[in-house]
């Protein structure tokens, strides 16, 4: 029996670096055409708005920095800042109660959030505005004199925003790894110090984005207080166009101020998010 030897030959890889692969991006002619069409449409729309005399841009410029409008803007900013501060203080308390081990406290917090998120803000404001019909006097003080339109706006908006702030804060606390609180507990830190020194600083990364949206929403939502005669930005412009009948330009004045303030707040939110995203690879 004889064996046949088969000689196999293998081709050695060529010496030197492998050939360079050049990636050529696909030519998106259709995308560029669509982008050009969108720019053309935007340009036509902008030209139409600027040239349309019905907008009365001269009237817009006249009232944009008028004293009455600036007073209304100041009240809007003050109301937004106060409501957000009080809303998040109350909301943080509600979030802590919701996460407590006590079932009664959890139920109370859940019921508060459920009720105020289920009721339209306009209904709440009208209810507080007419609270004197239910309780004419409180501790011997007439509620009609106690709760003016601005007080009603602060109370109604704060109670409403606190329900949403509670869920924002609760979501942020739940985003913190449980091991962080366990490690802090093992070091002997009390519950309050664990919350303020360990949990909340880390939770801010998850809290800031929705809180920024809430801030902008509250700014715009304050316009609803005009129905109870609070002289905010919108109500101030309404007083003017009720007198002059120049409705469109005065509404444009209010719109431009809302856009300007919202843009500033959005920029501030961006930098706050970058601050709390440091060291996590999320700062951009």
C-alpha positions in Angstrom: 0.0 0.0 0.0 1.5 3.3 -1.1 0.6 6.7 0.1 0.4 9.7 -2.2 1.9 12.9 -0.9 0.1 16.0 -2.0 2.1 19.2 -1.9 0.0 22.2 -1.1 1.2 25.7 -1.6 -0.1 28.8 0.1 0.3 32.2 -1.1 2.0 34.4 1.4 0.3 37.8 2.2 2.0 40.7 0.5 4.5 42.6 2.5 3.6 46.1 3.7 0.5 47.8 5.0 -2.9 46.8 3.7 -4.4 48.9 0.9 -6.1 52.0 2.1 -9.9 52.0 1.9 -11.4 55.3 0.8 -14.9 55.8 1.9 -16.8 58.0 -0.5 -20.0 59.6 1.0 -23.2 59.1 -0.9 -24.2 62.0 -2.9 -27.5 63.2 -1.4 -28.7 65.4 -4.3 -32.3 64.9 -3.2 -31.6 66.0 0.4 -29.8 69.2 -0.8 -32.7 70.0 -3.2 -35.2 69.5 -0.3 -33.0 71.8 2.0 -32.9 74.4 -0.7 -36.7 74.3 -1.2 -37.2 74.6 2.6 -34.9 77.7 2.7 -36.7 79.3 -0.2 -40.1 78.7 1.5 -38.8 80.1 4.8 -37.4 83.1 2.9 -40.7 83.8 1.1 -42.6 83.5 4.4 -40.2 85.9 6.2 -40.4 88.4 3.3 -44.2 88.2 3.4 -44.3 88.8 7.2 -41.9 91.8 6.9 -43.7 93.4 3.9 -47.3 92.8 5.1 -48.5 96.2 6.3 -51.3 94.5 8.3 -48.7 93.5 10.9 -48.0 97.3 11.6 -44.4 96.9 12.6 -44.2 100.6 13.4 -46.8 100.1 16.1 -44.9 97.0 17.3 -41.8 99.1 17.7 -43.7 101.9 19.4 -45.2 99.7 22.2 -42.4 97.1 22.5 -40.6 99.0 25.2 -43.5 101.1 26.5 -43.9 101.5 30.2 -47.1 99.5 30.5 -45.7 96.6 28.6 -42.5 96.5 30.6 -44.4 96.6 33.8 -46.4 93.6 32.6 -43.2 91.8 31.6 -41.7 92.5 35.0 -44.8 91.0 36.8 -44.6 88.0 34.5 -41.0 87.3 35.3 -41.6 87.8 39.0 -44.6 85.5 39.0 -42.6 82.9 37.0 -39.6 82.9 39.4 -41.8 82.9 42.6 -44.1 80.1 41.4 -41.1 77.9 40.2 -39.3 78.4 43.6 -42.3 77.7 45.7 -43.5 74.9 43.4 -40.2 73.0 43.6 -39.9 73.5 47.4 -43.4 71.9 47.8 -42.7 69.4 45.0 -39.5 68.2 46.7 -41.4 67.7 49.9 -44.1 65.7 48.1 -41.4 63.6 46.3 -39.8 62.7 49.6 -43.1 61.8 51.1 -43.9 59.7 48.1 -40.7 57.7 48.6 -41.1 57.3 52.3 -41.8 54.0 54.0 -45.0 55.4 55.6 -48.0 54.3 53.6 -50.1 57.3 54.8 -47.5 59.8 53.7 -47.2 58.0 50.3 -51.0 58.0 49.9 -51.3 61.7 50.7 -48.5 62.6 48.2 -50.0 60.4 45.5 -53.4 61.9 46.0 -52.1 65.5 45.8 -50.3 64.8 42.6 -53.3 62.9 41.1 -55.8 65.7 42.0 -53.8 68.7 40.8 -52.6 67.0 37.6 -56.2 66.0 36.8 -57.7 69.5 37.2 -57.2 72.1 34.5 -55.2 75.1 35.7 -57.9 77.5 34.5 -60.4 75.7 36.7 -58.1 75.9 39.7 -57.5 79.6 39.2 -61.2 80.3 39.0 -61.9 78.2 42.0 -59.4 80.1 44.1 -60.6 83.4 42.7 -64.1 82.6 44.0 -63.0 81.0 47.3 -64.9 83.7 49.2 -68.1 82.1 48.2 -67.1 79.0 50.3 -65.2 80.6 53.1 -66.2 84.3 53.5 -64.0 84.7 56.5 -60.8 82.9 57.7 -59.6 83.7 61.2 -61.8 86.7 61.2 -60.3 88.1 58.0 -62.5 88.5 54.9 -61.1 86.3 52.1 -62.3 88.8 49.5 -59.8 91.3 50.9 -57.2 88.7 51.8 -56.8 87.1 48.3 -56.4 89.6 45.5 -55.8 88.6 41.9 -52.0 88.3 42.3 -52.3 86.2 45.5 -54.8 83.9 43.7 -52.4 83.6 40.8 -49.5 82.7 43.1 -51.5 80.1 45.0 -53.1 78.5 42.0 -50.0 78.3 39.9 -47.8 77.1 42.8 -50.1 74.3 43.8 -50.4 73.3 40.1 -46.7 73.3 39.4 -45.8 71.5 42.7 -47.7 68.4 41.4 -45.4 68.3 38.3 -42.3 69.2 40.2 -42.9 66.3 42.6 -42.8 63.9 39.8 -39.7 65.5 38.3 -37.8 65.3 41.6 -39.1 61.8 42.3 -37.8 60.6 38.9 -34.4 62.3 39.6 -34.1 60.6 43.0 -35.0 57.2 41.6 -32.3 57.7 38.9 -29.6 57.7 41.6 -28.0 54.2 42.1 -29.2 52.7 45.4 -25.7 51.8 46.2 -24.9 55.5 46.7 -27.4 55.8 49.6 -26.3 52.5 51.1 -22.7 53.7 51.1 -23.6 57.0 52.7 -25.7 55.1 55.3 -22.7 52.9 56.1 -20.6 56.1 56.7 -23.1 57.1 59.3 -24.7 60.0 57.4 -28.2 60.9 58.6 -31.3 60.7 56.3 -31.3 64.5 55.6 -27.6 64.7 54.9 -27.9 61.7 52.6 -30.6 63.4 50.7 -29.0 66.8 50.4 -25.3 65.8 50.1 -25.5 62.6 48.1 -28.8 62.0 46.4 -30.0 65.4 45.2 -26.6 66.5 43.7 -26.5 63.3 41.6 -30.2 63.5 40.8 -29.8 67.0 39.3 -28.6 65.5 36.1 -32.0 63.9 35.6 -33.9 66.8 37.2 -32.6 69.8 35.2 -33.9 69.0 31.7 -37.5 68.5 32.7 -37.2 71.4 35.2 -36.1 73.6 32.4 -39.1 72.6 30.3 -41.3 73.3 33.4 -39.8 76.8 33.8 -40.5 77.7 30.1 -43.9 76.2 30.4 -44.6 78.2 33.6 -43.4 81.4 31.9 -45.9 80.9 29.0 -48.6 79.5 31.4 -48.6 82.7 33.4 -50.5 84.3 30.5 -53.6 82.5 31.8 -53.8 84.7 34.8 -55.0 87.5 32.5 -58.5 85.9 32.9 -58.5 87.0 36.6 -57.3 90.6 35.7 -53.7 90.1 36.8 -51.7 92.7 34.8 -49.1 90.4 33.4 -47.5 90.8 29.9 -50.5 89.6 28.0 -53.1 91.5 30.0 -51.0 94.7 29.6 -51.1 94.4 25.9 -54.8 93.6 26.0 -55.4 96.8 27.8 -53.7 98.7 25.1 -55.4 97.1 22.1 -58.8 97.4 23.8 -58.2 101.1 23.8 -56.5 101.5 20.4 -58.1 98.4 18.5 -54.6 97.5 17.2 -54.9 93.9 18.1 -52.4 92.2 15.8 -49.3 94.5 16.6 -50.0 94.3 20.3 -50.2 90.5 20.2 -46.9 90.6 18.3 -45.4 92.7 21.1 -46.3 90.0 23.6 -45.2 87.2 21.3 -41.8 88.7 20.7 -41.2 89.2 24.5 -42.2 85.6 25.2 -39.8 84.4 22.5 -37.0 86.6 23.7 -37.3 85.5 27.4 -37.8 81.8 26.4 -34.6 81.9 24.3 -32.6 83.3 27.2 -34.0 80.6 29.6 -33.2 77.9 27.1 -29.6 79.1 26.8 -29.3 79.1 30.6 -30.7 75.6 30.8 -28.1 74.5 28.4 -25.2 75.7 30.6 -26.8 74.3 33.7 -27.1 70.9 32.1 -23.4 71.1 31.1 -22.5 72.0 34.7 -24.2 68.9 36.2 -23.1 66.7 33.3 -19.4 67.2 34.1 -17.4 64.0 34.6 -20.1 61.8 33.1 -19.3 62.2 29.4 -22.6 64.0 28.8 -21.4 67.5 28.7 -21.6 69.0 25.2 
